[in-house]
Amino acid sequence: MTRELSGALEGWLDAHFDELVALRRHLHAQPELAFEEHRTTEYLIERLSVTGLEPRVLSCGTGLVCDVGEQPPRVALRADIDALAMDDEVDAPYCSQVPGVAHACGHDVHTTVVLGAGLFLHKWLIAQTGRGGVRLIFQPAEEKVPGGALAVLGDGALDEISAIYGLHCDPKLPVGQVGVRAGAITSAADMFEIVLTGPGGHTARPERTVDLVSVISRVAVDLPAVVRNGTPPEHPLEVVFGAVQAGKASNVIPTHALLRGTARTTDRAVWDRAQTALREALAQVIADSGAESEVRYTVGIPPVVNDAGATAVLAEAAAELLGSAAVVPTAQSAGGDDFAWYLDRVAGSYARLGVHDPVNGDAMLDLHAGHFDVDERAIAVGIRVLAGAALRSIGKN
């Protein structure tokens, strides 16, 4: 059946690839932030409904699920539909038309891939004897901690589902390759704010007050090392600051200072006590400084831990449809993804989709970079992988 499936996929992609590219570019030009993806949701509903499918909007108001096939779905495919709060610096006609919002993480590609896989599977499953079912999940708010996956789960979208698959763009992999890994493929990620306070004063007399700028500097420099040294060396808790703010005037010692950052680890057990580890390390760093502190900690997401069996299914499907050389091992990253919440419920696998053009592409830009863009041939690669994995998982290919 693999040869028949491969031929059907190639024929369908030949007929629809230009439409898929146009769809991805439309999404890229019209990005929306977490839980604000109303236009995106409506656009997907329209495209799915044209084929006779019946998508259902999630109760949170954005995002949707859509069942394909005439039997109850047992396998799910997931895409995330939200964008990042940042400027798009892509030099292309399809650059973002929404100031301060950009698809710099590839969610426009993820959405297009799952939509394309779903539209192909709709045609394929109807044509096959002994039809199976697949559920398409277009999830809102992946970029928001602890993630829109919880809204999907709250709506029961994984009820009766036995396996789930997804792909994430990887600008470090050339187009045509898929990175796979059994076990943890991402890290746990939390967010926090540290507020430091003191009586304030004049910069001419710092000895009479709490020199809060010195204290916040000490925290920014020393806290990450203290936290890391207090956790297992093979699975350290890594603290990185993204914002440090203190004062406005050059001759005034401020009364408040603020640090914002993330705490990440590759290990679930370390993640379970990450908040305690951060608080204990902060107390050590500011001891005897005279500053008071408040920690506002937002528990985020655990690591994405791929099931070995589901990963084998995805890898075998990719190898059969793309060639064995296209499937490569990938390392665990420090990034986080709320796909982790799905894998807490059911077996599944999250893989990396190569999007870099090794011949004509520029330097490999990282995710969340303003100039991040993709080789759009990756769309067809992703559709082959997810469609093949879904069919192999339900035993219909």
VEXGUPA-381415 format. One line per 4 residues: their letters; for each residue x, y, z of C-alpha. Coordinates in steps of 0.1 Angstrom, whole numbers, plus 5000, padded with zeros to 4 digits. Example, Ala and Ser with C-alpha at 12.3 -4.5 7.8 and 13.67 -1.06 7.14 Angstrom:
% residues 2
as	5123:4955:5078  5137:4989:5071 .
END
This chain:
% residues 397
mtre	5000:5000:5000  5030:5023:5005  5035:5027:4968  4999:5035:4962 .
lsga	4999:5060:4991  5030:5076:4978  5016:5080:4944  4983:5094:4957 .
legw	5003:5119:4979  5024:5130:4950  4994:5135:4928  4975:5155:4954 .
ldah	5005:5177:4962  5011:5184:4925  4975:5196:4923  4974:5216:4955 .
fdel	5010:5228:4963  5005:5263:4949  4973:5267:4969  4991:5256:5000 .
valr	5019:5281:4995  4994:5308:4990  4976:5297:5022  5008:5298:5042 .
rhlh	5017:5333:5029  4982:5345:5038  4987:5333:5074  5021:5348:5075 .
aqpe	5008:5382:5065  4979:5381:5090  4994:5368:5123  4975:5369:5155 .
lafe	4986:5366:5191  4976:5340:5216  4938:5335:5221  4932:5363:5195 .
ehrt	4934:5340:5165  4899:5348:5153  4907:5356:5116  4929:5325:5114 .
teyl	4902:5303:5130  4876:5316:5105  4899:5311:5076  4906:5275:5085 .
ierl	4869:5268:5091  4861:5282:5056  4887:5261:5039  4877:5229:5057 .
svtg	4840:5234:5053  4843:5237:5015  4853:5200:5014  4822:5190:5035 .
lepr	4841:5187:5068  4826:5200:5100  4852:5218:5121  4843:5228:5157 .
vlsc	4856:5260:5174  4871:5254:5208  4852:5268:5238  4879:5293:5244 .
gtgl	4868:5311:5213  4897:5304:5190  4913:5273:5176  4893:5243:5163 .
vcdv	4892:5206:5159  4880:5187:5128  4874:5150:5124  4884:5133:5091 .
geqp	4871:5099:5081  4838:5081:5087  4850:5062:5118  4857:5077:5152 .
prva	4892:5092:5152  4919:5074:5170  4949:5095:5158  4953:5132:5161 .
lrad	4975:5157:5142  4983:5190:5159  4992:5225:5146  4997:5257:5166 .
idal	4981:5288:5151  4993:5318:5171  5021:5342:5164  5048:5361:5184 .
amdd	5047:5396:5197  5076:5410:5176  5082:5428:5144  5085:5408:5111 .
evda	5116:5418:5092  5111:5393:5064  5118:5410:5030  5089:5395:5011 .
pycs	5055:5405:4997  5039:5383:5024  5056:5399:5054  5033:5406:5083 .
qvpg	5007:5433:5078  5001:5435:5116  5026:5458:5134  5044:5441:5163 .
vaha	5031:5405:5154  5050:5379:5134  5050:5342:5125  5087:5340:5134 .
cghd	5084:5305:5149  5069:5288:5118  5033:5283:5131  5020:5294:5097 .
vhtt	5039:5264:5083  5027:5240:5110  4991:5251:5103  4994:5247:5066 .
vvlg	5010:5212:5070  4982:5199:5092  4955:5214:5070  4971:5199:5039 .
aglf	4975:5165:5056  4939:5167:5067  4926:5175:5033  4945:5147:5017 .
lhkw	4934:5122:5044  4898:5133:5038  4901:5122:5002  4922:5091:5009 .
liaq	4901:5077:5038  4869:5080:5019  4884:5061:4990  4897:5032:5011 .
tgrg	4879:5002:5023  4878:4999:5061  4881:5036:5068  4898:5050:5098 .
gvrl	4895:5084:5115  4919:5112:5122  4914:5143:5143  4929:5176:5132 .
ifqp	4938:5200:5161  4945:5236:5153  4955:5249:5187  4956:5285:5199 .
aeek	4982:5301:5222  5012:5278:5221  5034:5308:5228  5015:5316:5260 .
vpgg	5025:5299:5293  5013:5273:5302  4999:5270:5267  4967:5266:5248 .
alav	4970:5228:5248  4953:5229:5281  4922:5245:5264  4922:5217:5239 .
lgdg	4924:5191:5266  4897:5208:5286  4874:5204:5256  4880:5167:5255 .
alde	4897:5168:5221  4920:5138:5231  4892:5117:5244  4893:5083:5227 .
isai	4925:5093:5209  4954:5068:5211  4982:5087:5194  4991:5122:5184 .
yglh	5017:5136:5161  5031:5170:5153  5060:5188:5136  5080:5219:5144 .
cdpk	5100:5239:5120  5138:5236:5124  5159:5262:5106  5191:5242:5114 .
lpvg	5179:5212:5093  5179:5214:5054  5146:5211:5037  5138:5175:5030 .
qvgv	5150:5162:5064  5130:5153:5095  5146:5151:5129  5133:5124:5152 .
raga	5141:5115:5188  5125:5090:5213  5123:5104:5248  5126:5140:5258 .
itsa	5130:5163:5227  5124:5197:5244  5129:5211:5279  5107:5222:5307 .
admf	5102:5260:5307  5088:5283:5333  5086:5321:5335  5091:5344:5365 .
eivl	5094:5380:5377  5116:5391:5406  5107:5424:5423  5133:5440:5445 .
tgpg	5124:5469:5468  5144:5493:5491  5139:5527:5506  5156:5546:5477 .
ghta	5178:5576:5481  5204:5599:5466  5232:5586:5445  5256:5609:5464 .
rper	5249:5588:5496  5244:5551:5486  5258:5540:5519  5227:5554:5537 .
tvdl	5202:5532:5517  5199:5500:5498  5217:5505:5465  5191:5487:5445 .
vsvi	5209:5490:5412  5239:5472:5426  5216:5445:5441  5198:5439:5409 .
srva	5231:5437:5390  5243:5411:5415  5211:5391:5410  5214:5393:5372 .
vdlp	5250:5381:5372  5251:5357:5401  5217:5341:5404  5219:5319:5373 .
avvr	5252:5303:5385  5238:5298:5421  5207:5281:5407  5227:5259:5383 .
ngtp	5252:5248:5410  5223:5237:5432  5208:5213:5407  5222:5181:5391 .
pehp	5251:5188:5367  5236:5164:5342  5202:5182:5343  5208:5217:5355 .
levv	5182:5243:5360  5191:5272:5336  5180:5307:5345  5182:5334:5318 .
fgav	5170:5369:5321  5152:5387:5293  5145:5420:5310  5161:5440:5338 .
qagk	5147:5474:5349  5156:5498:5376  5152:5535:5380  5148:5564:5356 .
asnv	5170:5592:5369  5208:5593:5370  5209:5608:5405  5182:5588:5422 .
ipth	5186:5553:5438  5153:5536:5429  5129:5520:5453  5119:5492:5430 .
allr	5137:5470:5405  5124:5442:5383  5139:5412:5365  5120:5389:5341 .
gtar	5133:5356:5329  5128:5319:5322  5139:5288:5341  5145:5257:5319 .
ttdr	5156:5222:5325  5158:5189:5305  5146:5169:5334  5110:5165:5347 .
avwd	5121:5159:5384  5142:5191:5384  5113:5210:5369  5091:5198:5397 .
raqt	5112:5217:5423  5123:5246:5400  5104:5273:5418  5118:5262:5452 .
alre	5153:5262:5438  5150:5297:5424  5136:5311:5456  5163:5295:5477 .
alaq	5191:5308:5454  5176:5343:5454  5176:5344:5492  5213:5334:5491 .
viad	5223:5360:5466  5206:5390:5483  5213:5380:5518  5226:5410:5539 .
sgae	5218:5434:5510  5189:5449:5528  5167:5445:5498  5133:5428:5500 .
sevr	5121:5405:5473  5090:5391:5458  5090:5362:5433  5061:5359:5409 .
ytvg	5065:5325:5394  5045:5311:5365  5046:5273:5361  5050:5266:5324 .
ippv	5053:5233:5307  5072:5200:5312  5095:5185:5286  5080:5170:5255 .
vnda	5087:5133:5260  5082:5113:5228  5069:5077:5230  5094:5053:5215 .
gata	5067:5033:5197  5050:5064:5182  5084:5078:5172  5092:5046:5154 .
vlae	5059:5048:5135  5066:5084:5124  5102:5076:5115  5092:5046:5095 .
aaae	5065:5065:5076  5089:5093:5068  5116:5069:5056  5091:5051:5033 .
llgs	5078:5083:5018  5109:5104:5018  5137:5079:5018  5157:5066:5047 .
aavv	5184:5094:5044  5157:5120:5051  5152:5108:5087  5180:5120:5110 .
ptaq	5184:5119:5148  5180:5152:5166  5191:5164:5200  5170:5176:5230 .
sagg	5166:5213:5228  5164:5239:5256  5132:5252:5240  5098:5244:5254 .
ddfa	5065:5234:5237  5031:5228:5252  5028:5196:5230  5041:5182:5262 .
wyld	5006:5183:5278  4993:5160:5250  5020:5135:5256  5011:5135:5293 .
rvag	4977:5120:5282  4985:5098:5252  5014:5083:5233  5027:5104:5205 .
syar	5057:5120:5188  5069:5155:5180  5095:5158:5152  5115:5186:5136 .
lgvh	5108:5196:5101  5138:5210:5081  5130:5244:5066  5165:5257:5055 .
dpvn	5174:5260:5019  5210:5247:5018  5216:5260:4982  5199:5293:4979 .
gdam	5192:5302:5016  5208:5328:5037  5226:5320:5070  5207:5297:5093 .
ldlh	5185:5321:5113  5172:5309:5146  5135:5306:5155  5121:5339:5169 .
aghf	5145:5359:5147  5130:5389:5129  5142:5376:5095  5132:5340:5100 .
dvde	5116:5325:5069  5113:5290:5054  5119:5271:5023  5083:5264:5014 .
raia	5091:5230:4999  5090:5219:5035  5052:5221:5034  5050:5191:5011 .
vgir	5076:5172:5031  5056:5178:5063  5023:5167:5047  5039:5135:5036 .
vlag	5052:5128:5071  5021:5135:5090  4997:5118:5066  5020:5088:5065 .
aalr	5023:5087:5103  4986:5090:5108  4978:5062:5083  5005:5039:5096 .
sigk	4993:5045:5131  4958:5034:5123  4970:5006:5102  4955:5018:5069 .
n	4986:5022:5047 .
END
